[in-house]
Amino acid sequence: MNIEFGELDQLEKKLKNIQENAEKLSDLQQEVHTDDLFPDSFVQMYTSSSSFNDLLRAAGYKGHSQEEFEDFVNTHLDNYLETHSKITTWKEFQDKAVTSYVAKRLGF
């Protein structure tokens, strides 16, 4: 294996950037907006919907409050995702979104 010094410098810079981003992410103490956690590209990758709002509408969500949203996603969204998505549960959908969000914030 032959690695040149320029490649090592690039790798070192990339690792330093990831470390800095990880430190910023570990200090994050605010909630992440659904637009940031479920960007259109993520929703389109795993569902036939074009956005998270479209996904909710297609699943039958008509609420307006945070409490109504939480109740809906915790009691009804699994059924919709199971038949209209590559992901079968709301928990799995959230977990994949968080993984994607963190990876993007780290610089991957």
Residue, then its C-alpha position, 0 to 999 in steps of 0.5 A: m500500500n502506497i500512501e502519499f503525504g498529500e493524502l495523509d494531510q487530507l485525511e488528517k484535515k478530514l478527521k480534524n473536521i469530524q472531531e470539531n463537528a462531533e464536539k459541536l454536536s455533543d454541545l447541541q442541547q436544542e430540539v431539531h426541527t422536523d424539516d432538518l431531521f426529515p428533509d425531503s431527500f430523506v423522505q423521498m428515499y424511504t417513502s413515496s411521499s415528496s416531503f414529511n408534511d405530505l407523508l403525514r397528510a397521506a397517512g391521515y394526520k389532521g391535527h395541529s398541536q404537538e400533542e395531536f402530532e405525538d399521539f398520531v405518530n405513536t398510534h397510527l403512523d406505523n400502519y401507514l409506514e408498513t404498507h407505504s414505505k421501505i421502513t416499517t415503524w415510526k421508531e425505525f423511521q426516526d432512528k434512520a433520520v437521526t443517524s442520517y442527521v448526525a452523519k451529515r452534521l459530522g461531515f460524512 
